[in-house]
């Protein structure tokens, strides 16, 4: 299983909901690492401010993408309970991670 570290900052999301969102992000990244086998270690930084979210990643020490991935807070909230929303999140992360790795 991949080692995933997530640093997250929330400004408008309640603590309990923020913990759920962090869990969804970490689990989804671990699934991607297992499915794709393209990285073993992920350092993630997630920020939410006024319901605008951004995520940056360093994968196995590589960070070739300086622009954060913009994620809709509603998509993250839906991904907690909806397989379809989680699949969309997973695909967005997959495409972003390819840019991070320079592929």
MDAnalysis code that builds the backbone (N, CA, C; Angstrom):
import MDAnalysis as mda
import numpy as np

u = mda.Universe.empty(309, n_residues=103, atom_resindex=np.repeat(np.arange(103), 3), trajectory=True)
u.add_TopologyAttr("name", ["N", "CA", "C"] * 103)
u.add_TopologyAttr("resid", np.arange(1, 104))
u.add_TopologyAttr("resname", ["UNK", "UNK", "UNK", "UNK", "UNK", "UNK", "UNK", "UNK", "UNK", "UNK", "UNK", "UNK", "UNK", "UNK", "UNK", "UNK", "UNK", "UNK", "UNK", "UNK", "UNK", "UNK", "UNK", "UNK", "UNK", "UNK", "UNK", "UNK", "UNK", "UNK", "UNK", "UNK", "UNK", "UNK", "UNK", "UNK", "UNK", "UNK", "UNK", "UNK", "UNK", "UNK", "UNK", "UNK", "UNK", "UNK", "UNK", "UNK", "UNK", "UNK", "UNK", "UNK", "UNK", "UNK", "UNK", "UNK", "UNK", "UNK", "UNK", "UNK", "UNK", "UNK", "UNK", "UNK", "UNK", "UNK", "UNK", "UNK", "UNK", "UNK", "UNK", "UNK", "UNK", "UNK", "UNK", "UNK", "UNK", "UNK", "UNK", "UNK", "UNK", "UNK", "UNK", "UNK", "UNK", "UNK", "UNK", "UNK", "UNK", "UNK", "UNK", "UNK", "UNK", "UNK", "UNK", "UNK", "UNK", "UNK", "UNK", "UNK", "UNK", "UNK", "UNK"])
u.atoms.positions = np.array([
    [0.840, -1.185, 0.000],
    [0.000, 0.000, 0.000],
    [0.883, 1.246, 0.000],
    [0.451, 2.239, -0.729],
    [1.211, 3.476, -0.835],
    [1.174, 4.255, 0.476],
    [2.254, 4.946, 0.719],
    [2.331, 5.850, 1.869],
    [1.784, 7.201, 1.415],
    [0.687, 7.625, 2.021],
    [0.042, 8.879, 1.631],
    [0.008, 9.802, 2.831],
    [0.611, 10.979, 2.687],
    [0.518, 11.986, 3.739],
    [-0.266, 13.169, 3.181],
    [-1.217, 13.621, 3.976],
    [-2.092, 14.705, 3.546],
    [-2.056, 15.820, 4.579],
    [-1.712, 17.010, 4.118],
    [-1.817, 18.212, 4.931],
    [-3.020, 18.968, 4.392],
    [-3.973, 19.264, 5.264],
    [-5.207, 19.893, 4.799],
    [-5.569, 21.096, 5.657],
    [-6.103, 22.108, 4.996],
    [-6.579, 23.310, 5.688],
    [-7.976, 23.638, 5.175],
    [-8.899, 23.799, 6.113],
    [-10.278, 24.114, 5.777],
    [-10.665, 25.423, 6.449],
    [-11.422, 26.263, 5.717],
    [-11.858, 27.522, 6.328],
    [-13.363, 27.554, 6.595],
    [-14.157, 26.858, 5.785],
    [-15.612, 26.951, 5.955],
    [-16.285, 25.610, 6.208],
    [-15.526, 24.513, 6.169],
    [-16.102, 23.179, 6.335],
    [-16.003, 22.767, 7.803],
    [-17.100, 22.277, 8.398],
    [-17.049, 21.812, 9.789],
    [-16.062, 20.649, 9.966],
    [-15.516, 20.510, 11.161],
    [-14.464, 19.536, 11.445],
    [-14.847, 18.111, 11.064],
    [-16.032, 17.661, 11.448],
    [-16.447, 16.284, 11.152],
    [-16.492, 16.039, 9.642],
    [-17.027, 16.997, 8.917],
    [-17.093, 16.865, 7.462],
    [-15.691, 16.935, 6.849],
    [-14.841, 17.784, 7.386],
    [-13.461, 17.894, 6.896],
    [-12.731, 16.571, 7.063],
    [-12.941, 15.894, 8.198],
    [-12.302, 14.599, 8.425],
    [-12.761, 13.572, 7.398],
    [-14.034, 13.598, 7.053],
    [-14.566, 12.680, 6.038],
    [-13.964, 12.970, 4.663],
    [-13.836, 14.245, 4.332],
    [-13.251, 14.629, 3.043],
    [-11.794, 14.180, 2.985],
    [-11.049, 14.368, 4.072],
    [-9.653, 13.916, 4.104],
    [-9.574, 12.404, 3.909],
    [-10.479, 11.670, 4.560],
    [-10.492, 10.220, 4.434],
    [-10.738, 9.804, 2.980],
    [-11.694, 10.450, 2.324],
    [-12.010, 10.138, 0.927],
    [-10.798, 10.395, 0.036],
    [-10.118, 11.504, 0.236],
    [-8.946, 11.835, -0.583],
    [-7.860, 10.789, -0.389],
    [-7.530, 10.476, 0.858],
    [-6.456, 9.506, 1.135],
    [-6.809, 8.132, 0.566],
    [-8.028, 7.672, 0.790],
    [-8.430, 6.358, 0.274],
    [-8.380, 6.318, -1.246],
    [-8.813, 7.389, -1.893],
    [-8.816, 7.434, -3.356],
    [-7.396, 7.427, -3.903],
    [-6.495, 8.157, -3.269],
    [-5.097, 8.178, -3.709],
    [-4.461, 6.812, -3.495],
    [-4.760, 6.152, -2.380],
    [-4.229, 4.813, -2.143],
    [-4.740, 3.830, -3.195],
    [-6.012, 3.945, -3.575],
    [-6.568, 3.084, -4.626],
    [-5.858, 3.317, -5.951],
    [-5.602, 4.587, -6.278],
    [-4.890, 4.908, -7.523],
    [-3.490, 4.305, -7.525],
    [-2.807, 4.423, -6.415],
    [-1.451, 3.869, -6.322],
    [-1.484, 2.358, -6.525],
    [-2.451, 1.710, -5.931],
    [-2.572, 0.265, -6.064],
    [-2.975, -0.127, -7.486],
    [-3.949, 0.571, -8.059],
    [-4.444, 0.243, -9.396],
    [-3.402, 0.501, -10.480],
    [-2.759, 1.666, -10.421],
    [-1.858, 2.092, -11.494],
    [-0.412, 1.687, -11.260],
    [-0.007, 1.571, -10.008],
    [1.374, 1.210, -9.695],
    [2.396, 2.246, -10.131],
    [1.985, 3.507, -10.273],
    [2.904, 4.533, -10.776],
    [3.663, 5.267, -9.678],
    [3.253, 5.098, -8.412],
    [3.967, 5.746, -7.311],
    [3.750, 4.951, -6.031],
    [4.692, 5.127, -5.103],
    [4.618, 4.440, -3.814],
    [4.456, 5.407, -2.644],
    [4.755, 6.679, -2.896],
    [4.685, 7.685, -1.828],
    [4.060, 8.959, -2.395],
    [3.066, 9.469, -1.678],
    [2.388, 10.696, -2.115],
    [2.340, 11.681, -0.954],
    [2.797, 12.898, -1.227],
    [2.649, 14.005, -0.284],
    [1.635, 14.953, -0.892],
    [0.529, 15.146, -0.195],
    [-0.553, 15.970, -0.718],
    [-0.792, 17.175, 0.173],
    [-1.147, 18.283, -0.445],
    [-1.567, 19.476, 0.289],
    [-2.917, 19.877, -0.292],
    [-3.916, 19.954, 0.584],
    [-5.268, 20.290, 0.189],
    [-5.692, 21.539, 0.933],
    [-6.259, 22.493, 0.220],
    [-6.764, 23.709, 0.861],
    [-8.190, 23.969, 0.403],
    [-8.986, 24.450, 1.342],
    [-10.361, 24.850, 1.053],
    [-10.568, 26.235, 1.642],
    [-11.063, 27.138, 0.803],
    [-11.353, 28.496, 1.252],
    [-12.599, 28.961, 0.520],
    [-13.625, 29.296, 1.274],
    [-14.894, 29.736, 0.685],
    [-15.389, 28.753, -0.370],
    [-15.297, 27.477, -0.036],
    [-15.763, 26.368, -0.870],
    [-14.988, 26.203, -2.169],
    [-13.839, 26.851, -2.294],
    [-12.938, 26.619, -3.422],
    [-11.815, 25.736, -2.917],
    [-11.523, 24.684, -3.656],
    [-10.552, 23.696, -3.192],
    [-9.424, 23.523, -4.198],
    [-8.241, 23.303, -3.674],
    [-7.085, 23.018, -4.509],
    [-6.248, 21.926, -3.883],
    [-5.638, 21.105, -4.719],
    [-4.796, 20.022, -4.242],
    [-3.496, 20.021, -5.024],
    [-2.384, 19.949, -4.319],
    [-1.088, 19.771, -4.971],
    [-0.506, 18.450, -4.496],
    [0.355, 17.881, -5.324],
    [0.905, 16.570, -4.995],
    [2.372, 16.478, -5.378],
    [3.091, 15.715, -4.575],
    [4.449, 15.293, -4.889],
    [4.413, 13.774, -4.808],
    [4.768, 13.112, -5.904],
    [4.704, 11.656, -5.976],
    [6.109, 11.087, -6.108],
    [6.510, 10.262, -5.156],
    [7.854, 9.682, -5.130],
    [8.930, 10.758, -5.310],
    [8.697, 11.925, -4.705],
    [9.663, 13.017, -4.760],
    [9.609, 13.846, -6.031],
    [8.663, 13.571, -6.922],
    [8.554, 14.278, -8.196],
    [7.342, 15.216, -8.155],
    [7.582, 16.460, -8.588],
    [6.487, 17.430, -8.678],
    [6.737, 18.303, -9.902],
    [6.202, 17.859, -11.036],
    [6.413, 18.589, -12.281],
    [5.239, 19.474, -12.647],
    [4.214, 19.486, -11.816],
    [3.023, 20.307, -12.087],
    [2.878, 21.313, -10.954],
    [3.045, 22.597, -11.274],
    [2.974, 23.625, -10.252],
    [1.576, 24.169, -9.998],
    [0.656, 23.910, -10.926],
    [-0.702, 24.425, -10.805],
    [-1.544, 23.415, -10.027],
    [-2.183, 23.853, -8.939],
    [-3.000, 22.921, -8.158],
    [-4.202, 22.405, -8.944],
    [-4.614, 21.185, -8.625],
    [-5.837, 20.628, -9.169],
    [-7.017, 21.287, -8.458],
    [-7.917, 21.884, -9.218],
    [-9.109, 22.494, -8.645],
    [-10.177, 21.419, -8.488],
    [-10.702, 21.286, -7.277],
    [-11.732, 20.288, -6.995],
    [-12.942, 21.008, -6.425],
    [-14.110, 20.636, -6.901],
    [-15.355, 21.219, -6.419],
    [-15.707, 20.595, -5.070],
    [-16.015, 21.413, -4.079],
    [-16.341, 20.913, -2.739],
    [-17.542, 19.972, -2.792],
    [-18.494, 20.240, -3.672],
    [-19.669, 19.366, -3.792],
    [-19.274, 17.985, -4.289],
    [-18.303, 17.933, -5.201],
    [-17.824, 16.632, -5.691],
    [-17.213, 15.826, -4.543],
    [-16.456, 16.495, -3.690],
    [-15.871, 15.805, -2.540],
    [-16.944, 15.341, -1.561],
    [-17.934, 16.177, -1.341],
    [-19.023, 15.788, -0.440],
    [-19.789, 14.602, -1.008],
    [-20.046, 14.617, -2.315],
    [-20.748, 13.511, -2.960],
    [-19.916, 12.230, -2.950],
    [-18.602, 12.362, -3.072],
    [-17.718, 11.196, -3.122],
    [-17.715, 10.412, -1.810],
    [-18.184, 11.040, -0.737],
    [-18.265, 10.327, 0.537],
    [-19.278, 9.191, 0.473],
    [-20.328, 9.346, -0.347],
    [-21.406, 8.354, -0.368],
    [-21.729, 7.809, -1.760],
    [-21.260, 8.448, -2.804],
    [-21.624, 8.054, -4.167],
    [-20.430, 7.453, -4.910],
    [-20.613, 6.232, -5.398],
    [-19.542, 5.570, -6.155],
    [-19.240, 6.329, -7.448],
    [-20.269, 6.892, -8.077],
    [-20.058, 7.647, -9.310],
    [-19.215, 8.890, -9.086],
    [-19.512, 9.618, -8.021],
    [-18.734, 10.820, -7.703],
    [-17.305, 10.449, -7.337],
    [-17.134, 9.327, -6.632],
    [-15.781, 8.901, -6.270],
    [-15.002, 8.496, -7.519],
    [-15.669, 7.867, -8.482],
    [-15.001, 7.494, -9.736],
    [-14.555, 8.742, -10.506],
    [-15.386, 9.783, -10.498],
    [-15.002, 11.040, -11.152],
    [-13.799, 11.664, -10.460],
    [-13.801, 11.659, -9.127],
    [-12.678, 12.186, -8.372],
    [-11.409, 11.398, -8.683],
    [-11.541, 10.092, -8.724],
    [-10.392, 9.223, -9.002],
    [-9.802, 9.529, -10.376],
    [-10.654, 9.716, -11.374],
    [-10.155, 10.012, -12.717],
    [-9.504, 11.395, -12.781],
    [-10.064, 12.378, -12.091],
    [-9.439, 13.711, -12.041],
    [-8.059, 13.625, -11.409],
    [-7.963, 12.886, -10.314],
    [-6.665, 12.716, -9.645],
    [-5.683, 11.967, -10.539],
    [-6.160, 10.942, -11.231],
    [-5.284, 10.164, -12.123],
    [-4.660, 11.068, -13.190],
    [-5.484, 11.891, -13.828],
    [-4.974, 12.792, -14.867],
    [-4.001, 13.817, -14.289],
    [-4.332, 14.348, -13.116],
    [-3.444, 15.313, -12.462],
    [-2.116, 14.655, -12.092],
    [-2.152, 13.444, -11.560],
    [-0.929, 12.744, -11.164],
    [-0.031, 12.464, -12.363],
    [-0.621, 12.218, -13.516],
    [0.192, 12.031, -14.730],
    [0.971, 13.303, -15.042],
    [0.315, 14.456, -14.870],
    [1.024, 15.725, -15.097],
    [2.114, 15.933, -14.051],
    [1.821, 15.567, -12.804],
    [2.813, 15.704, -11.723],
    [4.055, 14.872, -12.042],
    [3.842, 13.670, -12.581],
    [4.960, 12.784, -12.905],
    [5.590, 13.088, -14.254],
    [5.005, 14.035, -15.005],
    [5.553, 14.407, -16.302],
    [5.263, 13.392, -17.388],
    [4.151, 12.692, -17.285],
    [3.808, 11.668, -18.286],
    [2.734, 12.143, -19.225],
])
